[in-house]
Each structure stands twice: as C-alpha cells, then as structure tokens.
C-alpha cells in the first residue's frame, strides 16, 4: 500500500511558485483512488483532484490520470500547479515549508492511564521527493534538522539538503507497520507522531547574498 510523490518546484523572488507533480499509488491506496474516480464524471474527477491537496493558494493548471481505465495495479496523476502565496517574503529573506503535500497535524491525545492497546491493521508507505529551484542570488540560511525515527510500529525519515547553489532537495518517508501497541507503550507511540508533526512544520530560510 504505497503512495509516492515526486515534484519539481520553482520559487520566485516574490514567494509565488510553480510545481510539476507526479503522484502514484499501489496496493489498497490505489484501490481507494480508483474507487473515488472511476465512475465519476469529468467534472467530479476535476473536483476530486483539486480538493486532494491541502494547498489553499494553489491553482491546478493541468492534470492527467494514468491507469484508471486499464485496471492496472497502479494509478497515477501528473499535475501542474501555480501557487501565488507559496513562500513568505520578509526583507532579504524567503521562508517556505519544504513539505509540500503530506503535512500531518494530528497528535494522539495525552492519556495518563490508558488501558487498551492501540491496534492498527493497515500497513502503508508514503514517500515524497521534491526539488526546489530557488531564486538566483539567494542561498540557504537555515534548513530543517534531519529526522530519523525507528520503532516497532513505524519508521519516519525526513531530510532537507542543498543541491549545488541553486536548489533544495526534500525527502520524506513514513512507513507504518501492522501493529498492536501495548498500553504501556502509548507514550512512545504519541511521541513518534508528535515528532513527525513538528518535522512537517519545519521551514527553510533563504537569504539574499550580500
């Protein structure tokens, strides 16, 4: 059950951006996407694709769907997005979140005396790889810290790095295993997802070269 996203994003001096995105699903994840799109009208498919991303400022310019009619074992969508307010500009600095499309916000609640185990029966893998072309004359002042989490119930890896002088590369991977977590391990489970939420909020800071 896998979701893979690859994107190329070009950021302007004014904080707007254009993005070329390829998303591909396999396993049960592709079954869910196929069920959502197969019998729908072109208008409803268009609406689903537009609502698929939590990017309020994004305009979907074009998209194509692969594998929907052939009943393949995978389904994919290629998209072109325009984002007028992707990054924040302040003086000589540009701020943006490199996690374009997979930002988790939910942290399991703090339960002081949990009695029941946490059971999960849907193993999956979500992976993102994004390259950002930054404006000429800027360089990175700050990058999010690399994060690698390993547990019996899941793995998470996130890394942001410079590629030469003109690009930033962001990679993210979340693997969830089928699991039953004892109540005594609930604090570990909660911290795991809390750390992911923090990592998904981290920003890149670009500054104009002097």
Buried (B, 14 or more C-beta within 10 A) or exposed (E): BBBBBBBBBBBBBEBBBBBBBBBBBBBEBBBBBBEBBEEEEEEEBEEBBBEBBEBEEBEBEEBEBBBBEEEEEBBBBBBBBBBEBBBEBEEEBBBBBBBBBBBBEEBBEEEEEBEEBBEBEEBBBBBBBBBBBBBEEBEBBBBBEEBEBEBEBBBBBBBBEBEEEEBBBBBBBBBBEEBEBEBEBBBEBBBBBBBBEBBBEBBBBBBBEE
